[in-house]
Amino acid sequence: MEVNMNEAPHGQDEPLTENPATQERSAVETLNRWRLILGESAEVGLCESDQYSTGEFQYVELDEILGYLYNREYGEEQGYRKEGGRGSSELSVPNWLHKVRDLFPKSTVEILEKQALDRYGLTELLTDKKLLESLEPNMNLLKNIMQFKGRMKGEVLRSAKDIVRTVVDDLRRKLESHTRASIMGKRSKYASSSVRSLRNLNFKRTIARNLKNYDKHKRRFVIDRLYFDGNIQQHNKWNIIIGVDESGSMMDSVIYSSVMASIFYRLNALRTKLFIFDTKVVDLSDRLEDPVDVLMNVQLGGGTHIAKALRYGETLIENPGKTIYILVSDLEEGFPINQMYQACKDIIDAGCKLLVLTALDFNGESVYNKHAAQTLANMGAHVAAITPNELAEWIGDIIT
């Protein structure tokens, strides 16, 4: 059955039409929304009449709040006051933030907070204790704290550390169970287990050991014993050496590297070392119990001397055959790059597993020196941009 929406319902002579007042309200609302998108430079201004206000918000108030942030796009050469936007001088960062949270959903608030910090430099959000504590602890706030922690003092710095701890603890909880399962849960073909489960059943060994029980007449395979694999022996320690480039472009990778290193540190199967570097090298291996302490010691930016860092990591190698050397870097060497190549070759030739991570995060995006990455891959290094979970699985496969 087809229905023509333009036909009048049964019993009516004319089709239903929308109330003219409702149509007008809808049109004005559409115009006002476009006006908010385009800003004060739009030819048509907001319709401020009470009859066009909605039950959810007032467009004029929204315009003031958005203008306080986004009018910073306009400079004095365009006839606008550069700081604070236009017509919003009565707003301050605290009451702007209060109004934003009152009018917008949480997801939108996080976007506005992120742009306020990243794009428009409203660092008052980070240097005012009450404002800082009112922000939602999340990955973006953690990265901003790392960038601006040098300006924080006293109570503000203590509040910042509390926020970092909240975000890092949450991140570690999400990653730790998968990491433990990937590394400690790997089966060992050389050890039997009393845990009798299908997951641990060694089919190949079970068949081989029971071949003698094959009944030729009945053409039946009789199994009198099942063989199960045990877990990796905890005393069979592998050495994990992680060197992390702390240049500004590697911030996400720095955070995840620090958290993953602290998780590895807690696993009995691994002996973990961590150092960060720019043109200097700072060994943080004695702080791995607390990744917050590690992150608060990171100084983002500066030059990069990868070869020097690699050579330092070489001094930490005790048993090359059981060493996984992880370099987290965009491979943008600030010194002669052949020195970096030679250091990597020496590490590989010594018998270490060299993993070069151009990114360690969940974004899957990385900007790095592709020629250098290909050169290292050609000489035998594993080069990739991977997630923390994939790193745990990769290590688990190596040490099995």
Salt bridges, closest charged atoms under 4 A:
GLU29 OE2 - ARG33 NH2 3.22
GLU40 OE1 - ARG86 NH1 3.44
ASP63 OD1 - ARG35 NH1 3.16
GLU64 OE1 - LYS99 NZ 3.83
GLU73 OE2 - ARG119 NH2 2.79
GLU113 OE2 - ARG101 NH2 2.78
ASP118 OD2 - LYS114 NZ 3.06
GLU133 OE2 - LYS129 NZ 2.77
GLU136 OE2 - LYS106 NZ 3.44
GLU155 OE2 - ARG158 NH2 2.95
ASP169 OD1 - ARG172 NH2 3.75
ASP170 OD1 - ARG173 NH2 3.81
ASP170 OD2 - LYS174 NZ 3.19
GLU176 OE2 - ARG180 NE 3.68
ASP229 OD2 - ARG187 NH1 3.65
ASP252 OD1 - LYS143 NZ 3.13
GLU289 OE2 - ARG266 NH2 3.97
ASP290 OD2 - ARG165 NH2 3.09
ASP293 OD1 - ARG287 NH1 3.86
GLU314 OE1 - ARG311 NH1 2.75
ASP346 OD2 - ARG311 NH1 2.87
ASP349 OD2 - LYS345 NZ 2.75
GLU393 OE2 - HIS178 NE2 2.86
ASP397 OD1 - LYS186 NZ 2.97
